[in-house]
Amino acid sequence: MNNQIIGTIIHESVTESESTIIGERHNKAYATGILQDLEVENRNGRIYETSEMKPEVEGDRIQKELIPAGYMRGHAGHPSSTELSVQSVIDPKICCVQFDKIWMDGPIIKTNFHGTNNEYGKAFNDDLLEGCKPAFSLRALGSVDRSRNGKCYVKNIRIITWDHVIFPSHKKAYTNKLIDPKEANQKINESAIILPND
């Protein structure tokens, strides 16, 4: 018997990591931190494998389109609506964080980021400058496979974004330090894979 659920909206709403400011420009803090750790069971009881996440993280959509255009952004909290049309898009009006760089470091997904130019981003920036360590939580589409060893593995992942949350599902998903703004725009470009539309 195959215990798969197909087409799940994945919200990782409950992680701990460290985030640190690494620089400041025009009264805006630039920071680096961890978005997500892989290969471990998170607080929601899910496991994300490097082999599933790496093609998405290093793919053209994130690395060559969204990041260079300045639109790899996260909301101030996960959307409350369960509608797929809301969950599967990034609404620029309620974004608070812009990801300037996202990369893999072994089984860890890291990022350089800063606040957006709207009111949500200004509040995010002010909190960061006052010493808050923002945490992030994945929002994605995928399927959940419970067929191996009673564990819950997330498959067929399509990353939407990482939203800014209070209590993340991955214990390491916090800010590490503030960074020099010159470092914030360094990019990694890798080829993408095309995931089939089911």
ZIURRA-V783535 format. One record per backbone hydrogen bond with DSSP energy under -1.0 kcal/mol. CO is the residue of the C=O (numbers start at 0). NH is the residue of the N-H. Records with the same first field share a line. If there is no record, write none. Layout:
CO: NH / NH
//
This chain:
1: 3
2: 145
4: 143
7: 141
9: 139
18: 175
19: 31 / 176
20: 177
21: 178
22: 29
24: 27
27: 24
29: 21 / 22 / 178
30: 112
31: 19 / 175 / 176
32: 110
35: 108
41: 44
45: 41
46: 153
47: 38
48: 52
49: 53
52: 56
53: 57
58: 62
59: 63 / 64
60: 65
61: 66
64: 68
65: 70
66: 69
70: 72
71: 98
73: 95 / 96
74: 76 / 163
82: 85 / 86
83: 87
85: 88
90: 93
93: 75
95: 115
96: 73
97: 113
100: 111
102: 109
106: 37
107: 104
108: 34 / 35
109: 102
110: 32
111: 99 / 100
112: 30
113: 97
117: 121
118: 122
119: 123
120: 124
121: 125
122: 126
123: 127
124: 128
125: 129
126: 131
127: 130
134: 164
136: 162
137: 11
138: 159 / 160
139: 9
140: 157
141: 7
142: 154
143: 4
144: 152
147: 150
151: 46
152: 144
154: 142
157: 140
160: 138
162: 136
163: 76
168: 42
169: 172
171: 173
172: 135
173: 33
174: 18
176: 19 / 20 / 31
177: 21
179: 182
182: 185
//
